[in-house]
Structure formats: C-alpha cells, structure tokens
C-alpha cells in the first residue's frame, strides 16, 4: 500500500512537471516559427489570469470621468505636433512611401 501511494504521488509530480515542460515547449516553438497568434495564445495560457480593468484613473472613478481623462490626454497628444495642410497634401499625393523617399533623398 505504501509503495502504491508513493508511486501515485511520484506520478502526479512527474505529470505536473511534464505539463509545464509541454507549455514551455509550445511557447518556444511559437517563438521560433514566428507564429504571432500561437505565441500570444501560449502566453495567455501561461498567465492563466485575466487582466483586470482599473476602476480609478488619475483619481477619477466614474466611466464618464475616465473617458474624459483619456479624451483630454489624446487631444493634448494629437495637438502637440504642428500640422501644415500643404505638407500633408504633398505627402498624401505620393502613391507609396518609396515614391516619397526617392523624391526627397537627403
């Protein structure tokens, strides 16, 4: 009875250890073969938890208030760079980035 119990517990430990090795091997395979989708699926399996959503952002706790915080931050971000309509029209007139770069070599 004692040998059977010891063998059982040894088998459980071995299976748990091998399960981690299998997950790690899948993760490495996804990395080696550059399968972005498989990589992230394996990363999610390793984490085994969901990311929680923060209920407070910059001291604001209501959904509308948090949305306003993000809106004001993005507005500040997008207006921090000058925008010239003529420059944008010139850039958008090129059919590809290669055309633009070949025309504007430094």
N, CA, C and O of each residue as an XYZ file, in Angstrom:
424
protein
N       0.815     -1.191      0.000
C       0.000      0.000      0.000
C       0.859      1.255      0.000
O       0.552      2.217     -0.704
N       1.929      1.253      0.782
C       2.801      2.411      0.859
C       3.497      2.656     -0.472
O       3.607      3.802     -0.907
N       3.965      1.608     -1.117
C       4.643      1.739     -2.411
C       3.686      2.266     -3.471
O       4.071      3.078     -4.312
N       2.461      1.813     -3.432
C       1.461      2.265     -4.403
C       1.187      3.755     -4.218
O       1.119      4.515     -5.185
N       1.031      4.152     -2.972
C       0.777      5.572     -2.678
C       1.963      6.434     -3.103
O       1.767      7.498     -3.689
N       3.177      5.999     -2.822
C       4.371      6.740     -3.211
C       4.473      6.826     -4.732
O       4.819      7.874     -5.278
N       4.167      5.710     -5.418
C       4.214      5.712     -6.876
C       3.174      6.674     -7.448
O       3.440      7.375     -8.425
N       1.991      6.703     -6.835
C       0.935      7.616     -7.270
C       1.382      9.075     -7.139
O       1.251      9.857     -8.080
N       1.901      9.427     -5.986
C       2.343     10.808     -5.764
C       3.516     11.176     -6.667
O       3.607     12.311     -7.136
N       4.415     10.222     -6.914
C       5.519     10.470     -7.838
C       4.980     10.724     -9.244
O       5.455     11.617     -9.945
N       3.982      9.930     -9.654
C       3.390     10.100    -10.987
C       2.720     11.467    -11.112
O       2.835     12.120    -12.149
N       2.028     11.899    -10.069
C       1.378     13.218    -10.090
C       2.418     14.330    -10.231
O       2.236     15.252    -11.026
N       3.495     14.244     -9.470
C       4.553     15.263     -9.566
C       5.175     15.269    -10.956
O       5.444     16.333    -11.513
N       5.403     14.095    -11.513
C       6.013     13.987    -12.846
C       5.089     14.581    -13.907
O       5.545     15.293    -14.801
N       3.808     14.292    -13.810
C       2.850     14.811    -14.793
C       2.779     16.336    -14.711
O       2.757     17.007    -15.743
N       2.742     16.883    -13.516
C       2.717     18.340    -13.367
C       3.975     18.974    -13.944
O       3.908     20.002    -14.618
N       5.125     18.358    -13.676
C       6.387     18.873    -14.200
C       6.411     18.782    -15.728
O       6.846     19.711    -16.409
N       5.932     17.643    -16.258
C       5.905     17.476    -17.707
C       4.911     18.433    -18.365
O       5.158     18.900    -19.477
N       3.808     18.729    -17.711
C       2.824     19.667    -18.264
C       3.464     21.045    -18.437
O       3.258     21.692    -19.464
N       4.227     21.497    -17.462
C       4.919     22.779    -17.582
C       5.937     22.743    -18.718
O       6.100     23.725    -19.443
N       6.621     21.608    -18.871
C       7.587     21.471    -19.967
C       6.900     21.524    -21.321
O       7.433     22.106    -22.266
N       5.719     20.921    -21.423
C       4.967     20.950    -22.686
C       4.562     22.378    -23.018
O       4.705     22.809    -24.162
N       4.063     23.114    -22.042
C       3.667     24.512    -22.266
C       4.879     25.338    -22.679
O       4.801     26.146    -23.604
N       5.989     25.135    -21.997
C       7.206     25.874    -22.337
C       7.698     25.519    -23.732
O       8.203     26.380    -24.452
N       7.552     24.256    -24.115
C       7.975     23.842    -25.460
C       7.095     24.479    -26.526
O       7.606     24.935    -27.550
N       5.785     24.521    -26.308
C       4.879     25.178    -27.259
C       5.211     26.660    -27.387
O       5.189     27.223    -28.482
N       5.515     27.273    -26.267
C       5.864     28.689    -26.252
C       7.131     28.925    -27.074
O       7.195     29.860    -27.872
N       8.132     28.076    -26.873
C       9.382     28.205    -27.626
C       9.155     27.956    -29.113
O       9.737     28.652    -29.946
N       8.327     26.982    -29.462
C       8.024     26.703    -30.871
C       7.338     27.903    -31.527
O       7.660     28.258    -32.661
N       6.403     28.522    -30.825
C       5.724     29.697    -31.367
C       6.715     30.818    -31.606
O       6.612     31.540    -32.597
N       7.675     30.970    -30.703
C       8.707     31.996    -30.870
C       9.607     31.690    -32.057
O       9.909     32.571    -32.863
N      10.034     30.433    -32.158
C      10.954     30.048    -33.233
C      10.332     30.177    -34.614
O      10.992     30.594    -35.565
N       9.059     29.818    -34.719
C       8.397     29.847    -36.019
C       7.680     31.159    -36.279
O       7.001     31.307    -37.295
N       7.826     32.115    -35.363
C       7.267     33.452    -35.514
C       5.762     33.419    -35.776
O       5.248     34.198    -36.578
N       5.075     32.529    -35.108
C       3.621     32.470    -35.211
C       3.041     33.397    -34.152
O       2.816     32.985    -33.014
N       2.802     34.636    -34.525
C       2.323     35.627    -33.573
C       1.075     35.187    -32.847
O       0.953     35.388    -31.639
N       0.158     34.596    -33.560
C      -1.095     34.169    -32.945
C      -0.839     33.059    -31.931
O      -1.364     33.110    -30.819
N      -0.046     32.067    -32.293
C       0.253     30.968    -31.372
C       1.038     31.473    -30.168
O       0.816     31.027    -29.042
N       1.947     32.396    -30.408
C       2.755     32.958    -29.326
C       1.858     33.561    -28.254
O       2.019     33.279    -27.067
N       0.908     34.397    -28.682
C       0.062     35.078    -27.709
C      -0.922     34.117    -27.054
O      -1.284     34.304    -25.893
N      -1.362     33.085    -27.786
C      -2.241     32.084    -27.173
C      -1.501     31.355    -26.056
O      -2.058     31.119    -24.984
N      -0.252     31.001    -26.311
C       0.538     30.315    -25.290
C       0.857     31.248    -24.123
O       0.856     30.820    -22.968
N       1.127     32.503    -24.415
C       1.398     33.466    -23.333
C       0.170     33.604    -22.431
O       0.298     33.703    -21.211
N      -1.008     33.610    -23.034
C      -2.239     33.706    -22.248
C      -2.420     32.455    -21.392
O      -2.854     32.552    -20.244
N      -2.092     31.277    -21.940
C      -2.200     30.041    -21.166
C      -1.248     30.050    -19.984
O      -1.585     29.556    -18.907
N      -0.071     30.606    -20.177
C       0.912     30.637    -19.097
C       0.443     31.571    -17.985
O       0.584     31.258    -16.803
N      -0.109     32.709    -18.365
C      -0.572     33.671    -17.359
C      -1.737     33.129    -16.555
O      -1.798     33.310    -15.339
N      -2.658     32.466    -17.230
C      -3.828     31.845    -16.605
C      -4.674     32.813    -15.788
O      -5.385     32.393    -14.875
N      -4.606     34.064    -16.096
C      -5.484     35.010    -15.404
C      -5.867     36.121    -16.363
O      -5.174     36.390    -17.345
N      -6.959     36.744    -16.063
C      -7.417     37.848    -16.900
C      -6.873     39.149    -16.339
O      -6.749     39.319    -15.126
N      -6.557     40.050    -17.229
C      -6.113     41.366    -16.782
C      -7.327     42.124    -16.258
O      -8.370     42.164    -16.909
N      -7.191     42.703    -15.123
C      -8.310     43.448    -14.563
C      -8.286     44.877    -15.079
O      -7.233     45.439    -15.380
N      -9.455     45.432    -15.167
C      -9.604     46.804    -15.637
C      -9.571     47.712    -14.423
O     -10.241     47.454    -13.423
N      -8.804     48.757    -14.515
C      -8.695     49.691    -13.403
C      -9.984     50.486    -13.261
O     -10.576     50.914    -14.252
N     -10.404     50.676    -12.038
C     -11.623     51.445    -11.797
C     -11.323     52.899    -11.450
O     -12.242     53.712    -11.343
N     -10.043     53.234    -11.272
C      -9.649     54.609    -10.962
C      -8.503     55.015    -11.882
O      -7.482     54.329    -11.947
N      -8.669     56.118    -12.583
C      -7.624     56.664    -13.456
C      -7.443     58.123    -13.097
O      -8.387     58.909    -13.182
N      -6.243     58.489    -12.699
C      -5.929     59.862    -12.293
C      -6.916     60.394    -11.256
O      -7.308     61.560    -11.304
N      -7.312     59.541    -10.328
C      -8.215     59.954     -9.262
C      -9.673     60.006     -9.655
O     -10.510     60.370     -8.830
N     -10.007     59.657    -10.880
C     -11.390     59.687    -11.357
C     -11.939     58.266    -11.332
O     -11.266     57.338    -11.780
N     -13.168     58.080    -10.807
C     -13.691     56.716    -10.679
C     -14.962     56.433    -11.478
O     -15.426     55.293    -11.461
N     -15.534     57.383    -12.158
C     -16.727     57.097    -12.962
C     -16.318     56.823    -14.402
O     -15.274     57.289    -14.859
N     -17.145     56.063    -15.116
C     -16.837     55.723    -16.506
C     -16.750     56.973    -17.383
O     -15.850     57.094    -18.214
N     -17.691     57.899    -17.193
C     -17.667     59.139    -17.983
C     -16.439     59.984    -17.654
O     -15.828     60.576    -18.543
N     -16.085     60.033    -16.373
C     -14.905     60.804    -15.961
C     -13.625     60.224    -16.538
O     -12.756     60.964    -17.000
N     -13.506     58.888    -16.512
C     -12.319     58.229    -17.077
C     -12.247     58.483    -18.580
O     -11.168     58.725    -19.120
N     -13.400     58.426    -19.256
C     -13.429     58.710    -20.697
C     -12.970     60.143    -20.968
O     -12.244     60.392    -21.930
N     -13.386     61.072    -20.129
C     -12.963     62.468    -20.293
C     -11.462     62.632    -20.071
O     -10.814     63.418    -20.763
N     -10.903     61.887    -19.099
C      -9.454     61.943    -18.853
C      -8.699     61.478    -20.093
O      -7.749     62.132    -20.525
N      -9.119     60.347    -20.666
C      -8.459     59.846    -21.873
C      -8.644     60.801    -23.047
O      -7.707     61.036    -23.811
N      -9.842     61.350    -23.195
C     -10.099     62.281    -24.302
C      -9.199     63.509    -24.200
O      -8.646     63.960    -25.203
N      -9.053     64.049    -22.996
C      -8.215     65.238    -22.859
C      -6.740     64.905    -23.085
O      -6.005     65.706    -23.661
N      -6.305     63.719    -22.631
C      -4.908     63.320    -22.867
C      -4.626     63.115    -24.348
O      -3.581     63.538    -24.844
N      -5.552     62.467    -25.064
C      -5.345     62.268    -26.503
C      -5.420     63.583    -27.258
O      -4.677     63.783    -28.219
N      -6.295     64.477    -26.848
C      -6.368     65.779    -27.507
C      -5.049     66.523    -27.342
O      -4.551     67.132    -28.288
N      -4.492     66.473    -26.149
C      -3.201     67.103    -25.895
C      -2.108     66.456    -26.740
O      -1.252     67.142    -27.299
N      -2.147     65.125    -26.826
C      -1.152     64.400    -27.608
C      -1.232     64.764    -29.086
O      -0.210     65.064    -29.704
N      -2.436     64.742    -29.660
C      -2.584     64.973    -31.090
C      -2.417     66.433    -31.484
O      -2.150     66.717    -32.651
N      -2.564     67.350    -30.567
C      -2.375     68.760    -30.909
C      -0.986     69.254    -30.539
O      -0.677     70.429    -30.732
N      -0.142     68.370    -30.010
C       1.201     68.797    -29.598
C       2.163     68.904    -30.784
O       3.246     69.471    -30.644
N       1.788     68.372    -31.941
C       2.636     68.425    -33.128
C       1.983     69.369    -34.128
O       0.777     69.308    -34.368
N       2.795     70.236    -34.703
C       2.231     71.177    -35.676
C       1.769     70.427    -36.923
O       2.308     69.377    -37.272
N       0.771     70.984    -37.575
C       0.161     70.352    -38.739
C       0.047     71.400    -39.834
O      -0.599     72.432    -39.655
N       0.675     71.127    -40.959
C       0.598     72.038    -42.097
C      -0.165     71.331    -43.214
O       0.251     70.271    -43.682
N      -1.282     71.920    -43.639
C      -2.139     71.311    -44.653
C      -1.384     71.085    -45.949
O      -1.548     70.044    -46.584
N      -0.551     72.050    -46.355
C       0.195     71.903    -47.605
C       1.176     70.735    -47.540
O       1.306     69.983    -48.506
N       1.868     70.576    -46.410
C       2.784     69.449    -46.251
C       2.038     68.115    -46.321
O       2.498     67.178    -46.975
N       0.909     68.033    -45.661
C       0.130     66.791    -45.666
C      -0.395     66.471    -47.055
O      -0.399     65.305    -47.449
N      -0.837     67.466    -47.807
C      -1.310     67.232    -49.171
C      -0.172     66.745    -50.062
O      -0.370     65.873    -50.907
N       1.021     67.312    -49.871
C       2.187     66.881    -50.648
C       2.519     65.425    -50.333
O       2.785     64.641    -51.244
N       2.505     65.059    -49.061
C       2.833     63.682    -48.661
C       1.778     62.713    -49.172
O       2.122     61.639    -49.665
N       0.515     63.064    -49.069
C      -0.549     62.143    -49.489
C      -0.646     62.010    -51.005
O      -1.306     61.094    -51.496
N       0.002     62.910    -51.765
C      -0.051     62.805    -53.222
C       0.822     61.684    -53.760
O       0.656     61.277    -54.910
N       1.749     61.177    -52.958
C       2.607     60.077    -53.393
C       1.861     58.758    -53.224
O       1.146     58.554    -52.243
N       2.041     57.860    -54.207
C       1.322     56.586    -54.169
C       1.910     55.609    -53.171
O       1.211     54.707    -52.710
N       3.181     55.767    -52.828
C       3.786     54.879    -51.833
C       4.890     55.621    -51.101
O       5.322     56.694    -51.522
N       5.327     55.049    -50.027
C       6.407     55.652    -49.242
C       7.704     55.650    -50.036
O       8.534     56.545    -49.881
N       7.879     54.638    -50.893
C       9.097     54.571    -51.708
C       9.170     55.749    -52.679
O      10.239     56.318    -52.901
N       8.010     56.112    -53.261
C       7.978     57.272    -54.160
C       8.345     58.543    -53.403
O       9.101     59.379    -53.899
N       7.810     58.673    -52.215
C       8.088     59.855    -51.397
C       9.573     59.926    -51.053
O      10.199     60.977    -51.183
N      10.129     58.800    -50.614
C      11.536     58.788    -50.206
C      12.470     59.008    -51.374
O      13.490     59.682    -51.235
N      12.133     58.444    -52.536
C      13.019     58.641    -53.702
C      12.985     60.083    -54.180
O      13.974     60.580    -54.718
N      11.863     60.758    -53.992
C      11.747     62.158    -54.412
C      12.387     63.111    -53.400
O      12.732     64.236    -53.759
N      12.551     62.685    -52.148
C      13.081     63.536    -51.078
C      14.341     62.953    -50.465
O      14.461     62.879    -49.242
N      15.273     62.543    -51.296
C      16.531     61.993    -50.759
C      17.338     63.101    -50.101
O      17.367     64.247    -50.550
N      17.990     62.706    -49.020
C      18.800     63.682    -48.279
C      20.221     63.623    -48.719
O      21.056     64.370    -48.209
